Amino acid sequence: MSVVRRFTAGQIKQLRSEFASSNRIEDFEWETVGYQSGESDQPFIHQIPLPFRPVFLRNLYGWLICLKHSRDADFVLMRHMTFDPFAFLFASLIKNRVSVHHAKEVAELKLVRSNWKGRWASWLERFSGRFLVRKSCAIFGVTGEIANYERDLYQASAKIHTFPNGITLSEVEVLQDERSEFDIHVAFLCGTFSSWHGLDLLVEALEQPAKQDRLKIHLIGHIPDVLKATIEQHPAFQDHGTMEEKEYREILAKCDFSLGSLALFRKGLEEAATLKNREVLAMGLPILSGHVDTAFPDVFAYHRKISDISLHQMIEFGEKMKHFSRLTVRNEARQFIEKEMIMRDAVAFLEHLDHA
């Protein structure tokens, strides 16, 4: 369960995949519920009553709902709510609550707001987070790095489990294959290019003197003004701006691979499990990234992690990926990105926990 002011488009996609998968599973019951201040047309998202919509009272409502669900369920997976004073009242009362984390909250709160408000929120999170995590029956992290971080930061005794993002493959169509025999087409897809996406690092890498007629990089998303002029003058870049999925699929059909985030270290992270990467893999598009994806083994050929981006690496990876069909990439990724399989792994972990 999750309680927020308003779910983002990515969060809704993630919950929708979970909800759809739960309806196909017969050997265990999994209820997906989300609560937000506004209305929603999604069957699994409910509106928070008006008196509980202010920020702290929203957290109170989340705990009341968690308490209600805990009476009927073996376990309640509750997305972590930051700097939450109600944790001190409710955390110890709900013995079957699993704390679910999508970020290193103490560190990330300072990044979200770099002024005194961010430092104050981070300081409060150290206290409420410590109590909440230590009182959890298990700790789930969207990456193994995050799960270990939460356990080690608060010296918690609870067991940890990696619960990465996943998708429903049946809802994602495989791309048409319109790749060039000679040119290397690359997609870099974001809603907005933030610092951790590392677009500036890509621009810097391609400023080095080198013949790059073969490389075409398609930027899809909002580009920061500080990089606009450089990108417009660079022959390798094509700025498409923000686009709907139907539009950018036509561009992805030409591409040999997609770029993942190149500067996740700016968020203090080395691992991720981004929804966008799962979507493009389901479309049949490999990924070159600056970070480890927690779901994939080292031998997985279609998500390659690099330390530094370079023209040579992109050309080499693009040439290699031309030899694999869209369907091969999708099928090889299925076991790591299909939400149903991720949920089954979580249930297997909880069954073992229950009998430990």
C-alpha positions as CSV (number, residue, x, y, z in Angstrom):
1,M,0.0,0.0,0.0
2,S,1.1,3.6,-0.7
3,V,-0.2,6.9,0.6
4,V,0.8,10.1,-1.3
5,R,-0.5,13.6,-2.2
6,R,-0.7,12.5,-5.8
7,F,0.7,9.5,-7.7
8,T,3.1,10.3,-10.5
9,A,2.5,8.7,-14.0
10,G,5.4,6.3,-13.3
11,Q,4.0,5.2,-9.9
12,I,0.6,4.6,-11.5
13,K,2.2,2.4,-14.2
14,Q,3.9,0.4,-11.5
15,L,0.8,-0.1,-9.4
16,R,-1.2,-0.9,-12.5
17,S,1.2,-3.7,-13.4
18,E,1.1,-5.0,-9.9
19,F,-2.7,-4.9,-9.9
20,A,-3.0,-6.6,-13.3
21,S,-0.6,-9.3,-12.2
22,S,-2.4,-10.0,-8.9
23,N,-5.6,-10.7,-10.9
24,R,-3.8,-13.5,-12.8
25,I,-2.3,-15.2,-9.8
26,E,-4.3,-18.0,-8.3
27,D,-2.0,-19.5,-5.6
28,F,-1.9,-16.5,-3.3
29,E,-3.9,-13.3,-2.7
30,W,-2.3,-9.9,-3.3
31,E,-4.3,-6.7,-3.0
32,T,-2.8,-3.5,-4.4
33,V,-4.1,-0.3,-2.9
34,G,-3.0,3.3,-3.1
35,Y,-4.4,6.5,-1.5
36,Q,-4.0,10.0,-2.7
37,S,-5.7,13.4,-2.1
38,G,-7.2,13.7,-5.6
39,E,-9.6,11.6,-7.5
40,S,-8.4,8.8,-9.8
41,D,-10.0,6.6,-12.5
42,Q,-7.8,3.7,-11.5
43,P,-9.6,0.9,-9.5
44,F,-6.8,0.4,-7.1
45,I,-6.4,4.1,-6.2
46,H,-8.7,5.6,-3.6
47,Q,-9.2,9.2,-2.5
48,I,-8.1,10.3,1.0
49,P,-11.1,11.8,3.0
50,L,-10.9,15.6,3.1
51,P,-10.0,16.0,6.8
52,F,-6.9,13.8,6.3
53,R,-5.5,15.5,3.2
54,P,-3.0,17.9,4.9
55,V,0.5,16.5,4.8
56,F,0.9,15.1,8.3
57,L,-2.7,14.0,8.7
58,R,-2.3,12.2,5.4
59,N,0.4,10.1,7.1
60,L,-2.0,9.5,10.0
61,Y,-4.6,8.2,7.5
62,G,-2.0,5.9,6.0
63,W,-1.3,4.3,9.4
64,L,-5.0,3.8,10.1
65,I,-5.4,2.1,6.8
66,C,-2.3,0.0,7.4
67,L,-3.7,-1.1,10.8
68,K,-7.0,-2.0,9.1
69,H,-5.3,-4.1,6.4
70,S,-3.0,-5.8,8.9
71,R,-5.9,-7.5,10.6
72,D,-6.9,-9.4,7.5
73,A,-3.5,-9.9,5.8
74,D,-0.5,-12.0,6.6
75,F,1.7,-9.1,5.6
76,V,1.3,-5.5,4.7
77,L,3.8,-4.0,2.3
78,M,3.8,-0.3,3.2
79,R,5.7,2.3,1.2
80,H,7.9,4.3,3.6
81,M,6.6,7.8,4.5
82,T,9.4,10.2,5.4
83,F,9.9,12.3,8.6
84,D,6.6,10.8,10.0
85,P,5.8,11.6,13.6
86,F,3.0,8.9,13.6
87,A,5.6,6.2,13.2
88,F,6.3,6.4,16.9
89,L,2.7,5.6,17.7
90,F,1.8,2.9,15.1
91,A,5.0,1.2,14.0
92,S,5.3,-1.1,17.0
93,L,1.6,-1.9,16.9
94,I,1.6,-3.5,13.5
95,K,3.8,-6.7,13.7
96,N,3.3,-7.8,10.1
97,R,4.3,-4.6,8.4
98,V,7.0,-4.7,5.8
99,S,8.8,-1.4,5.2
100,V,9.2,-0.7,1.4
101,H,11.9,1.8,0.3
102,H,12.4,3.4,-3.1
103,A,15.3,5.7,-2.1
104,K,18.0,6.4,0.5
105,E,15.7,8.8,2.2
106,V,18.1,10.6,4.6
107,A,20.4,11.5,1.7
108,E,17.8,12.2,-0.9
109,L,15.8,14.7,1.2
110,K,18.9,16.9,1.2
111,L,19.0,16.7,-2.6
112,V,15.3,17.5,-3.1
113,R,15.7,20.8,-1.2
114,S,19.3,22.0,-0.8
115,N,18.4,24.7,1.7
116,W,17.7,24.4,5.5
117,K,14.3,22.8,4.8
118,G,16.1,19.8,3.2
119,R,18.6,19.5,6.1
120,W,15.7,19.8,8.6
121,A,13.7,17.1,6.9
122,S,16.7,14.8,6.6
123,W,17.4,15.3,10.3
124,L,13.9,14.4,11.3
125,E,13.9,11.4,9.0
126,R,16.9,9.9,10.9
127,F,14.8,9.7,14.0
128,S,11.4,8.6,12.7
129,G,13.0,6.3,10.1
130,R,15.1,4.6,12.7
131,F,12.1,3.7,14.8
132,L,10.0,2.7,11.8
133,V,12.6,0.5,10.1
134,R,13.6,-1.2,13.4
135,K,10.0,-2.1,14.1
136,S,9.4,-3.7,10.6
137,C,9.2,-7.4,10.2
138,A,11.2,-7.1,7.0
139,I,12.8,-4.4,4.8
140,F,12.1,-4.3,1.1
141,G,14.2,-2.1,-1.2
142,V,13.6,-1.4,-4.8
143,T,17.3,-2.2,-5.2
144,G,19.6,-4.4,-3.0
145,E,21.7,-1.3,-2.4
146,I,18.8,0.6,-0.8
147,A,17.6,-2.4,1.3
148,N,21.2,-2.9,2.7
149,Y,21.5,0.9,3.3
150,E,18.3,1.0,5.4
151,R,19.3,-2.0,7.4
152,D,22.8,-0.8,8.0
153,L,22.0,2.8,8.7
154,Y,19.5,1.9,11.5
155,Q,21.3,-1.3,12.6
156,A,18.0,-3.1,12.1
157,S,17.7,-6.9,12.7
158,A,15.0,-7.4,10.1
159,K,15.7,-9.5,7.0
160,I,16.0,-7.7,3.7
161,H,14.7,-8.4,0.2
162,T,15.1,-6.8,-3.2
163,F,11.7,-5.8,-4.7
164,P,12.5,-4.1,-8.0
165,N,10.2,-2.3,-10.3
166,G,8.5,-4.5,-12.9
167,I,6.0,-4.4,-15.7
168,T,3.3,-6.4,-17.4
169,L,4.9,-7.5,-20.7
170,S,1.5,-8.1,-22.4
171,E,0.8,-4.4,-22.2
172,V,4.0,-3.4,-24.1
173,E,4.3,-4.0,-27.8
174,V,7.6,-5.0,-29.4
175,L,9.1,-2.3,-31.6
176,Q,9.2,-2.4,-35.4
177,D,12.7,-3.0,-36.6
178,E,13.8,-0.1,-38.7
179,R,17.5,-0.1,-37.8
180,S,20.1,1.2,-40.2
181,E,22.8,-1.1,-41.5
182,F,25.5,1.5,-41.0
183,D,24.4,4.4,-38.7
184,I,24.1,3.8,-34.9
185,H,20.9,5.3,-33.6
186,V,20.6,5.8,-29.8
187,A,17.6,6.9,-27.7
188,F,18.0,8.9,-24.5
189,L,14.5,9.1,-23.1
190,C,13.4,11.1,-20.0
191,G,10.4,13.2,-19.0
192,T,12.9,15.9,-17.9
193,F,16.7,15.5,-18.0
194,S,17.8,16.0,-14.4
195,S,21.3,16.0,-13.1
196,W,21.4,12.3,-12.4
197,H,20.6,11.5,-16.0
198,G,24.0,12.8,-16.9
199,L,23.1,14.5,-20.2
200,D,25.9,17.0,-19.5
201,L,28.4,14.1,-19.3
202,L,27.3,12.7,-22.6
203,V,27.7,16.2,-24.2
204,E,31.1,16.5,-22.7
205,A,32.2,13.0,-24.0
206,L,31.2,13.8,-27.5
207,E,33.0,17.2,-27.5
208,Q,36.3,15.3,-27.9
209,P,37.7,15.4,-31.5
210,A,36.5,12.3,-33.2
211,K,34.7,11.2,-36.4
212,Q,31.1,10.7,-35.4
213,D,29.1,10.7,-38.6
214,R,27.6,7.3,-37.7
215,L,26.2,8.2,-34.3
216,K,22.7,9.7,-34.0
217,I,21.5,10.4,-30.5
218,H,17.7,11.1,-30.2
219,L,16.9,13.1,-27.1
220,I,13.3,12.7,-26.0
221,G,12.3,14.9,-23.1
222,H,12.8,18.4,-21.7
223,I,16.4,19.6,-21.9
224,P,17.8,22.1,-19.4
225,D,18.3,25.6,-20.9
226,V,22.0,25.5,-20.0
227,L,22.6,22.6,-22.5
228,K,20.2,23.7,-25.2
229,A,22.6,25.8,-27.3
230,T,25.4,23.2,-27.3
231,I,23.0,20.4,-28.3
232,E,21.5,22.4,-31.1
233,Q,24.9,23.0,-32.6
234,H,26.1,19.4,-32.2
235,P,25.7,17.1,-35.3
236,A,25.2,13.9,-33.3
237,F,22.1,15.2,-31.3
238,Q,18.5,15.4,-32.4
239,D,16.3,17.2,-29.9
240,H,12.7,15.9,-30.2
241,G,11.4,17.5,-27.0
242,T,8.7,15.9,-25.0
243,M,6.6,13.3,-26.8
244,E,3.7,10.9,-26.2
245,E,4.5,7.2,-26.4
246,K,2.9,6.7,-29.8
247,E,5.2,9.4,-31.2
248,Y,8.5,8.3,-29.6
249,R,8.0,4.6,-30.5
250,E,8.5,5.6,-34.1
251,I,11.9,7.0,-33.2
252,L,12.8,4.0,-31.0
253,A,12.1,1.7,-33.9
254,K,15.2,3.2,-35.6
255,C,17.4,2.8,-32.6
256,D,20.0,0.2,-31.8
257,F,19.9,0.8,-28.0
258,S,18.8,3.2,-25.3
259,L,20.8,5.1,-22.7
260,G,20.0,4.7,-19.0
261,S,21.0,7.3,-16.4
262,L,24.7,8.2,-16.6
263,A,25.1,10.0,-13.3
264,L,23.1,8.2,-10.7
265,F,26.1,8.7,-8.3
266,R,24.8,12.3,-7.9
267,K,22.0,10.8,-5.9
268,G,24.4,8.8,-3.9
269,L,23.3,5.6,-5.7
270,E,25.1,2.9,-7.7
271,E,22.1,0.7,-8.4
272,A,18.6,1.3,-9.8
273,A,15.6,-0.5,-11.2
274,T,13.9,2.2,-13.3
275,L,10.6,1.6,-14.9
276,K,11.6,3.3,-18.2
277,N,14.5,0.8,-18.7
278,R,12.0,-2.1,-18.2
279,E,9.7,-0.6,-20.7
280,V,12.3,-0.2,-23.4
281,L,13.6,-3.7,-22.8
282,A,10.1,-5.0,-23.2
283,M,10.0,-3.2,-26.5
284,G,13.2,-5.1,-27.5
285,L,15.7,-2.3,-27.1
286,P,19.0,-3.0,-25.2
287,I,20.4,-0.4,-22.7
288,L,23.8,1.1,-22.1
289,S,23.8,2.7,-18.6
290,G,26.0,4.3,-16.0
291,H,24.7,2.2,-13.2
292,V,24.0,-1.4,-12.1
293,D,20.4,-2.6,-12.5
294,T,19.7,-4.6,-9.4
295,A,17.5,-7.2,-11.2
296,F,20.0,-8.3,-13.9
297,P,22.9,-10.7,-13.5
298,D,26.3,-9.7,-14.8
299,V,26.0,-12.0,-17.7
300,F,22.8,-10.4,-19.0
301,A,24.0,-9.0,-22.4
302,Y,21.3,-6.4,-23.0
303,H,21.9,-4.1,-20.1
304,R,25.6,-3.0,-20.1
305,K,27.0,-0.9,-17.3
306,I,29.8,1.5,-18.1
307,S,32.0,3.7,-15.8
308,D,32.5,6.5,-18.4
309,I,30.6,7.2,-21.5
310,S,32.5,7.5,-24.8
311,L,31.9,7.6,-28.5
312,H,33.9,4.3,-28.9
313,Q,31.7,2.5,-26.3
314,M,28.5,3.6,-28.0
315,I,29.6,2.6,-31.5
316,E,30.9,-0.8,-30.2
317,F,27.7,-1.6,-28.2
318,G,25.5,-0.4,-31.1
319,E,27.3,-2.6,-33.6
320,K,27.0,-5.6,-31.3
321,M,23.3,-5.1,-30.6
322,K,22.4,-5.0,-34.3
323,H,22.9,-8.8,-34.4
324,F,20.0,-9.4,-31.9
325,S,16.3,-9.2,-32.8
326,R,13.8,-7.2,-30.9
327,L,12.0,-10.3,-29.8
328,T,15.3,-11.9,-28.5
329,V,16.0,-8.9,-26.3
330,R,12.4,-8.9,-24.9
331,N,12.3,-12.7,-24.2
332,E,15.7,-12.7,-22.5
333,A,14.6,-9.8,-20.3
334,R,11.2,-11.3,-19.4
335,Q,12.3,-13.3,-16.3
336,F,13.9,-10.2,-14.7
337,I,11.2,-7.5,-15.5
338,E,7.9,-9.3,-15.5
339,K,6.0,-8.0,-12.4
340,E,4.3,-11.3,-11.7
341,M,7.6,-13.1,-11.3
342,I,8.9,-10.3,-9.0
343,M,5.8,-10.7,-6.8
344,R,6.2,-14.5,-6.7
345,D,9.8,-14.0,-5.4
346,A,8.5,-11.6,-2.7
347,V,5.9,-14.1,-1.6
348,A,8.5,-16.9,-1.5
349,F,10.6,-14.7,0.7
350,L,7.7,-13.9,3.1
351,E,6.7,-17.5,3.3
352,H,10.2,-18.4,4.5
353,L,10.1,-15.4,6.9
354,D,6.7,-16.5,8.3
355,H,8.1,-20.0,9.2
356,A,11.5,-18.8,10.4
